[in-house]
Structure formats: structure tokens, C-alpha cells
Amino acid sequence: MNRILGSALLVSLSLSSCKMLKNRGSNDRNDGQIVSKTSSTWTPVRPKGMVPIPSGSFVLGQTDYDFTRTNDAPVKTVTVTGFFMDDTEITNSEYQIFVNYVKDSIARTALANKAESLGFDPMNPNVDDSGIGAYAYISGSADGEGTPYDEYLKQSNTGRDGQNLDTKKINWKQRLEWDKYKYPDVDYAEVMEGMYYPPEERLNGDRRIDTRKLNYSYVTVDQTAAAKKRGTFRVDFRKEHSLNIYPDTTVWVRDFNYSYNDPMHQDYFWHKAYANYPVVGVNWNQAAAFCDFRTRYHNTALANKKKRAQQVKVISYRLPTEIEWEYAARGGLENAPYPWGGPYLADDRGCYLANFKPKRGDYLEINDGKKTGYMYTAPVKTFRPNGYGLYDMAGNVAEWTSSSYNRSSYLLSSSLNPSIPTSGESNMSVRGGSWKDIGYLLMVSSRDWENKDSARSFIGFRTVQSYPEGSKINYRRTK
């Protein structure tokens, strides 16, 4: 009897499955063939302020001088995948967006924690919005109110320390009030006062944000270590980062002994006169954190758009590898010592083509024939771009790359997208030369390095974003 029932049930399930497949085919107009619904070509959206660098092969290394023994850039032919690259170094105004975001997120988190300690329920849509309660945590739903998913997370106690971070979302829609005379209530004032230097540390009563609190946290995965160990848990290669992201403005004083550079220390990063100058005083770790922020910032903006279902997360922003940097700096020219070609550092009118130190003790390069130049950094786009449309790939400020420095890296690395892993390395490759360097360091093949924890008044950075091979992109060459 049981066998008969079992057979009948099996036949019934089989008929039901066949009926479902038949119905699905008629409703979806599917003829049973598995085909791709996407186009064979994809056109990526070019990020603002970036230019596309096409894939290609080039001769890497020192091709114009015959060095012996000290040459750390031997000639080698390599192939590089295409990518987008910032046409200028990251400027003070661009990095200020990062600093302000961190400042606001810290203030909002502190306000939300205070509201929670006072009993404001983050999932209650009737939270008092006249005071600090308006800054309580909200749900991740479109309207910010609680959902069954939020309730599930609270009941399941998933996540570290029994707390899932998805249950706490900062309320970014509520405007922050920074005017101390317009604070909505005493609790709000207590939290916001903690964002500033304490009274005993203030100068002449000047009330300023305590930059020591501006810490940014993010998570990465060590892909190199994970690739070596198969079948292990992803959490084993998860790395948590938390660091202060405020630029070290004291570099202007520390980098030059017996030199009066205090005005640069006081004004360079925040004064609006320097808004379009390259940011400096940023170490390698801070530059990497900016890349993570830029990716998160872009993705958040896309997610907030109305057509969420059509949005695709952006490919991560990152620092360029050393080889990508040199490839881009050459601007499509082969065997040329400088981004503009060469062999000279000045044009036919005698004007220098980059911001650098032209003579011993002379930091003022002549740019327009009127004896005016730049003693320190220059505004971005002051000098002409290279063939790919990239500015200041020589001079102005040197630039961090994602590659660790090794004198033998050109020999050790692959010929396909060469790079040396950065895990555990402290000395990172720096390229391009700067405003305080001589002409030799402006050569596209010249290599230099700095410790990743060091910040300098002559080192900045720019970011890149990869795009898939075969993407439909309009490349423009600059004469």
C-alpha cells in the first residue's frame, strides 16, 4: 500500500513539475534555450574628473640612459589593462569632502548613541523630532521606519557581540546644527561640545574641531593571502582598518629645518586660496582610506536614486600600481624621458613644462615669461597635460602608488599587469617627482619610495578605477 502511495505521489510531483516548466515557457516566451540577455559590449560611465587609459603594451624602465649597478629600472616589455585615472592629483577641496564626511558621521553617531541612551527607540516612527531624538538611529528602509527585517535582526542577535550593525543606521537626512547658539537642547549641546578641543587646549579661546577624533574605519580582504590558502574561511583574511584621516599639516615645518614655512602650515589645507592645489601631508594609509571612501560615497549616491533596480555598484576606486602609473605618465609615447616627450624640460620659448626645482637654491620655475612661478606647489592644470590628458605626471607633487618598493621588482614581477604584493611591506613606491626635486626625478622611469606611515609636503596621490576588457570607450588623445 505504501509503495502504491509513494508511486502515485512521485507521478503527481513529476506531472506538476512538467506543468510548471510548460507554463513558465509559455508565460516567459522561453523556448528552453539558455542564452545571455546582456549585450556583448558594455559602456562604463566615465567618473567625473577622470580620463580613460587604453590597454596596451610598452617598454618599461630606463630606456634613455645607460646606468650601471645602480639601475633599479631595467628595460622590460609589459602589458597593462585599461583603466580610468584622475586627470589631476586629488586636491585640497576634494580631500576636504572626505574630512567633512568623517566629521559629520562621527557627530551623527554620537548623537544617535546619546538618543538611544535616553530611551529614544530607533524603530519608532513617532520619535520626538524637536531635539536630539531627531538624530536617533533609523531603519535602512526607504522611509527610515522599522521593518520585519529589523525586528528579525533584533531577535536573532546576529553579528559580533550579539549586535548586527544593520539594525543601526545613521540619520543623514536630519540637518546638523553647528552654531552653538542654535542647539536644539542640552543633550545635543553636550554631544557637539565633545567634537571640539577641550577649553584647556584652545588657543585664545578659538573653538576648533578636535582633529584627533576624525577616524575612519573600513574593512578589506587580503586577496593575496587568500589565494595561497584554498578552502579556508573568508574571515581569516578579513582586515579591519581604523585610522585618523586628517592631513599632517606640520609637514611644511618638519620637512625643512631652518626654513620659515609656518604660513603654509597654517593655511595650505583649509584656506580657500589653496582649494585647487594638490593635497599633501597624506600618508599611504590615508590615501588608501580615501579610495575606500570614494567608492562608498559613489555607491551611496547611486543607491539613493529613484531607479535603484537599474543601478550597478561601481568598480572600486584604488591607487594605481607602479607600472600603471608609468604607463599612464608616458601618455602613449615610447622611449620618451618625460610625459611631454623631451629631451628638454622647457619649451621653445624657454618656459618650464613642469613645477620642479630648476637650479640649486632656485625653486621658482618661469612659467609665463614674466618671472612668475611657484615656490611650492602649483594649482592643478597649471601646466600642459600629456597625451592621455593627465596633468602633473611630472613635478608639482610626487604620488603614492599601490606597489611596494623593491629594487628587483621589475625582474620579479609578471609581464602581465605587473605588481608586487603589498602585504607586510612598509616601503611604498612613489613616482613623478615634486616641486622640490631636480629634473632627474621628473623622468617617467625614475623610481623613488617612502614609508607608508610617512606624510610629506611633497607627496600627494591620484586614484584609478579599472574597467572590463572589451568595454566600449571613447578615447581622446591630446596633442
C-alpha positions as CSV (number, residue, x, y, z in Angstrom):
1,M,0.0,0.0,0.0
2,N,2.8,2.4,0.9
3,R,4.6,1.6,-2.3
4,I,1.4,2.5,-4.3
5,L,1.0,5.8,-2.5
6,G,4.7,6.6,-3.0
7,S,4.5,5.9,-6.7
8,A,1.3,8.0,-7.0
9,L,3.0,10.8,-5.2
10,L,6.1,10.7,-7.4
11,V,4.0,10.7,-10.6
12,S,2.0,13.6,-9.2
13,L,5.1,15.6,-8.5
14,S,6.6,14.8,-11.9
15,L,3.4,16.0,-13.6
16,S,3.3,19.1,-11.5
17,S,7.0,19.9,-12.4
18,C,6.4,19.4,-16.1
19,K,3.3,21.6,-15.9
20,M,5.3,24.3,-14.1
21,L,8.0,24.2,-16.8
22,K,5.4,24.2,-19.5
23,N,3.6,27.2,-18.0
24,R,6.8,29.0,-17.4
25,G,7.8,28.6,-21.1
26,S,4.5,30.0,-22.3
27,N,4.5,33.0,-19.9
28,D,8.1,34.0,-20.3
29,R,8.3,33.2,-24.0
30,N,11.1,30.8,-23.3
31,D,11.8,28.2,-25.9
32,G,14.1,26.2,-23.5
33,Q,17.3,27.7,-24.8
34,I,19.8,29.2,-22.3
35,V,21.0,32.5,-23.7
36,S,22.6,35.6,-22.4
37,K,20.3,38.6,-22.0
38,T,23.1,41.2,-21.8
39,S,24.8,43.0,-24.6
40,S,28.2,41.7,-25.8
41,T,29.6,45.2,-25.2
42,W,29.3,47.4,-22.1
43,T,29.9,51.2,-21.9
44,P,31.1,52.2,-18.5
45,V,30.2,55.6,-17.1
46,R,33.4,57.7,-17.0
47,P,33.8,59.1,-13.5
48,K,33.9,62.9,-13.3
49,G,37.5,64.2,-13.4
50,M,38.9,61.0,-14.8
51,V,40.2,60.1,-18.3
52,P,40.4,56.6,-19.9
53,I,43.8,55.0,-20.3
54,P,43.6,52.3,-23.0
55,S,45.1,48.8,-22.6
56,G,48.4,48.3,-24.2
57,S,52.0,47.1,-24.1
58,F,55.0,49.3,-23.6
59,V,58.7,49.2,-22.8
60,L,59.0,49.7,-19.1
61,G,62.1,51.1,-17.4
62,Q,65.1,53.3,-18.1
63,T,65.4,53.3,-21.9
64,D,67.2,56.7,-22.3
65,Y,70.2,56.4,-20.1
66,D,72.7,53.6,-19.7
67,F,73.0,53.2,-15.9
68,T,75.3,50.5,-14.3
69,R,75.0,48.9,-10.9
70,T,72.6,51.5,-9.5
71,N,69.8,50.9,-12.1
72,D,66.6,49.7,-10.4
73,A,64.5,50.2,-13.6
74,P,65.8,47.7,-16.2
75,V,64.1,47.6,-19.6
76,K,61.2,45.2,-19.9
77,T,58.2,44.9,-22.1
78,V,54.9,44.6,-20.2
79,T,51.2,44.7,-20.9
80,V,48.7,46.7,-18.9
81,T,44.9,46.5,-18.7
82,G,43.0,49.8,-19.3
83,F,41.6,51.9,-16.5
84,F,40.3,55.4,-15.7
85,M,42.7,57.8,-13.9
86,D,42.2,61.1,-12.2
87,D,43.4,63.8,-14.7
88,T,44.9,65.7,-11.7
89,E,46.2,64.9,-8.3
90,I,43.5,64.9,-5.6
91,T,43.1,68.5,-4.5
92,N,42.6,70.0,-1.0
93,S,38.9,70.7,-1.8
94,E,38.3,67.1,-2.8
95,Y,40.0,65.7,0.3
96,Q,38.0,68.1,2.4
97,I,34.9,66.2,1.3
98,F,36.4,63.1,2.9
99,V,37.3,65.0,6.1
100,N,33.8,66.6,6.4
101,Y,32.1,63.3,5.8
102,V,34.1,61.7,8.6
103,K,33.4,64.7,10.9
104,D,29.6,64.5,10.2
105,S,29.4,60.7,10.6
106,I,31.2,60.9,14.0
107,A,28.9,63.6,15.2
108,R,25.7,61.8,14.0
109,T,26.8,58.6,15.5
110,A,27.5,60.3,18.9
111,L,24.1,62.0,18.7
112,A,22.4,58.7,17.9
113,N,24.1,56.9,20.8
114,K,23.1,59.6,23.1
115,A,19.5,59.5,21.9
116,E,19.4,55.7,22.4
117,S,20.7,56.0,25.9
118,L,17.9,58.5,26.6
119,G,15.3,55.9,25.5
120,F,14.5,57.0,22.0
121,D,13.5,53.9,20.0
122,P,15.3,54.0,16.6
123,M,12.4,51.9,15.1
124,N,9.6,54.2,16.4
125,P,8.3,56.4,13.6
126,N,6.9,58.8,16.3
127,V,10.3,59.8,17.7
128,D,10.4,63.4,19.0
129,D,12.0,65.4,16.2
130,S,12.3,68.6,18.2
131,G,15.6,67.8,19.9
132,I,18.2,65.1,20.0
133,G,15.6,62.5,19.3
134,A,15.6,63.6,15.7
135,Y,19.0,62.1,15.3
136,A,18.2,58.6,16.7
137,Y,19.1,55.6,14.6
138,I,16.7,54.7,11.8
139,S,15.9,51.6,9.7
140,G,17.6,51.0,6.4
141,S,14.2,51.0,4.7
142,A,13.3,53.7,2.2
143,D,11.2,55.7,4.7
144,G,13.6,55.0,7.6
145,E,10.9,53.3,9.6
146,G,11.2,49.8,11.1
147,T,10.6,46.7,9.0
148,P,10.2,42.9,9.7
149,Y,13.8,42.5,8.8
150,D,14.9,44.9,11.5
151,E,12.8,43.0,14.0
152,Y,14.3,39.7,12.9
153,L,17.8,41.1,13.4
154,K,17.0,42.3,16.9
155,Q,15.5,38.9,17.8
156,S,18.3,36.8,16.3
157,N,21.1,38.7,17.9
158,T,23.4,38.0,14.9
159,G,26.7,39.7,14.4
160,R,29.7,40.4,16.7
161,D,28.9,40.8,20.4
162,G,25.3,39.8,19.7
163,Q,24.7,43.0,17.7
164,N,24.1,43.2,14.0
165,L,25.2,46.6,12.6
166,D,22.4,46.5,10.1
167,T,20.0,47.4,12.9
168,K,21.6,50.8,13.3
169,K,21.6,53.3,10.5
170,I,22.7,56.9,10.9
171,N,20.0,59.5,10.0
172,W,21.7,61.5,7.3
173,K,18.5,63.4,6.3
174,Q,18.4,65.4,9.5
175,R,20.4,68.6,9.2
176,L,23.3,69.0,11.7
177,E,23.4,72.3,13.6
178,W,26.9,73.5,14.2
179,D,26.0,77.0,15.6
180,K,26.4,76.7,19.3
181,Y,23.6,79.3,19.9
182,K,21.1,77.3,17.8
183,Y,21.5,73.9,19.5
184,P,18.0,72.3,20.0
185,D,18.5,71.1,23.5
186,V,21.1,70.5,26.3
187,D,21.8,66.9,25.3
188,Y,22.6,67.9,21.8
189,A,24.9,70.6,23.1
190,E,26.7,68.1,25.3
191,V,27.4,65.8,22.4
192,M,28.5,68.5,20.0
193,E,30.8,70.1,22.5
194,G,32.7,66.8,22.6
195,M,33.7,67.3,18.9
196,Y,35.9,70.3,19.8
197,Y,39.2,70.7,21.6
198,P,38.6,71.0,25.3
199,P,38.9,74.5,26.8
200,E,42.4,73.9,28.3
201,E,43.8,73.1,24.8
202,R,42.3,76.0,22.9
203,L,44.4,79.0,21.7
204,N,43.0,82.4,22.6
205,G,39.6,80.8,23.1
206,D,39.4,79.7,19.5
207,R,36.9,76.8,19.2
208,R,38.0,74.3,16.7
209,I,37.2,70.7,15.8
210,D,39.4,68.2,17.5
211,T,41.1,66.6,14.5
212,R,42.3,63.7,16.7
213,K,38.7,62.4,16.6
214,L,38.5,62.2,12.8
215,N,39.0,58.4,12.5
216,Y,37.7,56.4,9.5
217,S,37.0,52.7,9.7
218,Y,36.7,50.2,6.8
219,V,37.3,46.5,6.0
220,T,39.4,44.9,3.3
221,V,40.3,41.3,2.3
222,D,43.9,40.2,1.8
223,Q,43.3,38.6,-1.6
224,T,47.0,37.6,-2.0
225,A,47.0,35.6,1.3
226,A,43.5,34.1,0.5
227,A,44.7,32.9,-2.9
228,K,47.5,30.9,-1.3
229,K,45.2,29.0,1.1
230,R,42.3,27.3,-0.5
231,G,39.2,26.1,1.3
232,T,39.6,28.4,4.3
233,F,37.1,30.9,5.7
234,R,37.0,34.4,4.3
235,V,37.0,35.8,7.8
236,D,40.6,34.6,8.2
237,F,41.7,37.2,5.6
238,R,39.4,40.0,6.8
239,K,41.3,43.1,7.8
240,E,39.8,45.9,9.8
241,H,41.3,49.4,9.4
242,S,40.7,52.4,11.6
243,L,42.9,55.5,11.2
244,N,43.0,59.2,11.6
245,I,42.5,60.8,8.1
246,Y,43.3,64.4,8.8
247,P,46.3,65.6,6.8
248,D,49.5,66.2,8.8
249,T,49.9,70.0,8.2
250,T,53.1,70.1,10.3
251,V,55.0,68.6,7.3
252,W,55.6,72.1,6.0
253,V,57.7,72.8,9.1
254,R,59.1,69.4,9.8
255,D,60.3,68.7,6.2
256,F,62.5,71.8,6.1
257,N,64.8,72.6,9.0
258,Y,65.9,76.3,9.4
259,S,63.2,77.4,7.0
260,Y,60.2,79.6,7.7
261,N,57.2,77.8,6.3
262,D,54.7,78.4,9.0
263,P,52.2,80.2,6.7
264,M,51.9,77.0,4.7
265,H,51.4,75.0,7.9
266,Q,48.6,77.3,9.0
267,D,46.7,77.9,5.7
268,Y,47.5,75.4,3.0
269,F,44.9,72.7,3.6
270,W,41.9,74.8,4.6
271,H,42.2,78.3,3.1
272,K,40.1,78.7,0.0
273,A,43.0,80.2,-1.9
274,Y,44.6,76.7,-1.9
275,A,41.3,74.8,-2.7
276,N,42.6,73.8,-6.2
277,Y,46.1,72.8,-5.1
278,P,47.1,69.1,-4.6
279,V,46.6,67.8,-1.1
280,V,49.8,66.9,0.8
281,G,50.6,65.6,4.3
282,V,48.7,62.4,3.5
283,N,50.4,59.1,4.1
284,W,49.8,55.9,2.1
285,N,47.3,54.5,4.6
286,Q,45.2,57.7,4.4
287,A,45.3,57.7,0.6
288,A,44.1,54.1,0.6
289,A,41.3,55.0,3.0
290,F,40.3,57.9,0.7
291,C,39.9,55.3,-2.1
292,D,37.5,53.2,0.0
293,F,35.6,56.3,1.0
294,R,35.3,57.4,-2.7
295,T,33.9,54.0,-3.6
296,R,31.4,54.0,-0.7
297,Y,30.4,57.7,-1.4
298,H,29.7,56.9,-5.1
299,N,27.7,53.8,-4.3
300,T,25.6,55.6,-1.7
301,A,24.7,58.3,-4.2
302,L,23.6,55.7,-6.7
303,A,21.6,53.8,-4.2
304,N,19.7,57.0,-3.2
305,K,18.5,57.5,-6.8
306,K,14.9,56.6,-7.6
307,K,15.7,53.8,-10.1
308,R,17.5,51.6,-7.6
309,A,16.9,48.4,-9.6
310,Q,18.8,49.7,-12.6
311,Q,21.8,50.8,-10.6
312,V,25.0,48.8,-10.6
313,K,27.7,49.2,-7.9
314,V,30.8,51.0,-9.2
315,I,34.1,49.2,-9.6
316,S,36.2,50.2,-6.6
317,Y,38.5,53.2,-6.8
318,R,42.1,52.5,-5.8
319,L,45.7,53.7,-6.1
320,P,47.5,52.9,-9.3
321,T,50.1,50.2,-9.4
322,E,53.6,51.5,-10.1
323,I,53.5,50.1,-13.6
324,E,50.1,51.5,-14.3
325,W,51.4,54.9,-13.2
326,E,54.4,54.8,-15.5
327,Y,52.3,53.6,-18.4
328,A,49.9,56.5,-17.9
329,A,52.7,59.0,-17.4
330,R,54.2,58.2,-20.8
331,G,51.0,59.3,-22.5
332,G,51.4,56.9,-25.3
333,L,54.9,57.9,-26.2
334,E,57.7,55.3,-26.5
335,N,61.2,55.8,-25.3
336,A,60.5,59.4,-24.2
337,P,62.1,60.6,-20.9
338,Y,59.3,62.9,-19.9
339,P,55.4,62.9,-20.1
340,W,55.6,65.6,-22.9
341,G,58.4,63.8,-24.7
342,G,61.7,65.5,-24.3
343,P,64.6,65.7,-24.1
344,Y,64.3,69.1,-22.6
345,L,62.5,70.5,-19.5
346,A,61.5,73.7,-21.2
347,D,59.6,74.5,-24.4
348,D,60.8,76.5,-27.4
349,R,60.0,79.8,-25.6
350,G,62.1,78.9,-22.6
351,C,59.2,78.2,-20.2
352,Y,59.5,75.2,-18.0
353,L,57.0,72.4,-18.6
354,A,56.5,71.3,-15.0
355,N,56.8,72.6,-11.4
356,F,60.1,71.5,-10.1
357,K,63.4,72.9,-8.7
358,P,65.3,74.1,-11.9
359,K,68.5,75.2,-10.2
360,R,70.4,74.9,-6.9
361,G,68.6,77.1,-4.5
362,D,66.1,78.3,-7.2
363,Y,62.6,77.0,-6.6
364,L,60.8,79.4,-8.9
365,E,60.4,78.0,-12.4
366,I,59.4,80.5,-15.0
367,N,56.0,79.6,-16.4
368,D,54.8,82.6,-18.5
369,G,57.9,84.6,-19.3
370,K,57.1,87.2,-16.6
371,K,59.4,85.8,-13.9
372,T,56.4,84.4,-12.0
373,G,56.4,80.9,-10.8
374,Y,55.6,78.7,-7.9
375,M,57.8,78.4,-4.8
376,Y,55.9,75.4,-3.5
377,T,53.1,73.5,-5.2
378,A,51.1,74.9,-8.1
379,P,47.4,74.8,-8.8
380,V,46.4,71.6,-10.7
381,K,46.1,72.1,-14.5
382,T,48.7,74.9,-14.5
383,F,51.0,73.0,-16.9
384,R,50.0,71.2,-20.1
385,P,48.7,67.6,-20.0
386,N,50.4,64.6,-21.6
387,G,49.0,62.6,-24.5
388,Y,46.3,60.9,-22.4
389,G,45.1,64.2,-20.9
390,L,46.8,63.8,-17.5
391,Y,48.2,66.8,-15.7
392,D,51.3,67.0,-13.5
393,M,52.5,63.4,-14.1
394,A,55.9,65.1,-13.6
395,G,56.6,67.6,-10.9
396,N,54.2,69.5,-8.6
397,V,53.8,66.7,-6.0
398,A,55.1,63.1,-6.2
399,E,52.4,60.4,-6.0
400,W,51.7,57.3,-4.0
401,T,51.2,54.0,-5.8
402,S,49.7,50.8,-4.5
403,S,53.0,48.9,-5.1
404,S,55.6,48.2,-2.5
405,Y,59.1,49.2,-3.5
406,N,61.7,46.6,-4.4
407,R,64.8,47.3,-6.4
408,S,64.3,44.0,-8.2
409,S,60.6,44.2,-8.7
410,Y,60.9,44.8,-12.4
411,L,62.7,41.4,-12.7
412,L,60.5,39.6,-10.2
413,S,57.1,40.7,-11.4
414,S,55.0,39.3,-14.2
415,S,54.9,40.8,-17.7
416,L,51.0,40.9,-17.5
417,N,49.8,43.7,-15.2
418,P,53.0,43.7,-13.1
419,S,52.7,44.4,-9.4
420,I,54.4,43.4,-6.2
421,P,52.1,42.4,-3.3
422,T,51.9,45.0,-0.5
423,S,51.2,42.6,2.4
424,G,53.6,43.3,5.2
425,E,55.6,45.8,3.2
426,S,56.3,49.2,4.7
427,N,58.2,51.0,1.9
428,M,55.9,52.0,-1.0
429,S,56.7,53.2,-4.4
430,V,56.4,57.0,-5.1
431,R,56.6,58.3,-8.6
432,G,56.6,61.6,-10.6
433,G,59.0,63.9,-8.7
434,S,57.8,67.1,-7.0
435,W,58.2,70.8,-6.7
436,K,61.3,70.5,-4.5
437,D,63.0,67.8,-6.8
438,I,65.5,68.2,-9.6
439,G,64.8,67.3,-13.2
440,Y,66.0,63.7,-12.9
441,L,63.1,62.7,-10.7
442,L,60.6,64.0,-13.2
443,M,61.6,61.3,-15.7
444,V,58.8,58.8,-16.2
445,S,61.2,55.9,-15.4
446,S,62.7,57.4,-12.2
447,R,61.7,55.4,-9.1
448,D,61.6,56.6,-5.5
449,W,60.0,55.3,-2.3
450,E,58.7,56.4,1.1
451,N,57.5,54.6,4.2
452,K,53.7,54.1,4.1
453,D,53.3,55.7,7.5
454,S,55.2,58.9,6.5
455,A,53.5,62.1,5.3
456,R,55.4,64.7,3.3
457,S,54.8,68.2,2.0
458,F,55.8,67.0,-1.5
459,I,53.8,63.7,-1.8
460,G,50.1,63.5,-2.9
461,F,48.1,60.9,-4.8
462,R,45.6,60.3,-7.5
463,T,43.1,57.4,-7.9
464,V,42.2,55.0,-10.7
465,Q,39.3,52.7,-11.5
466,S,39.5,49.6,-13.6
467,Y,37.1,48.7,-16.3
468,P,36.4,45.4,-18.0
469,E,38.3,44.5,-21.1
470,G,36.3,45.0,-24.3
471,S,34.3,47.9,-22.8
472,K,33.1,50.5,-25.4
473,I,35.1,53.7,-24.5
474,N,35.8,56.8,-26.5
475,Y,39.5,57.5,-26.1
476,R,40.8,61.0,-26.7
477,R,44.4,61.9,-27.4
478,T,45.8,65.3,-26.5
479,K,48.3,66.9,-28.8
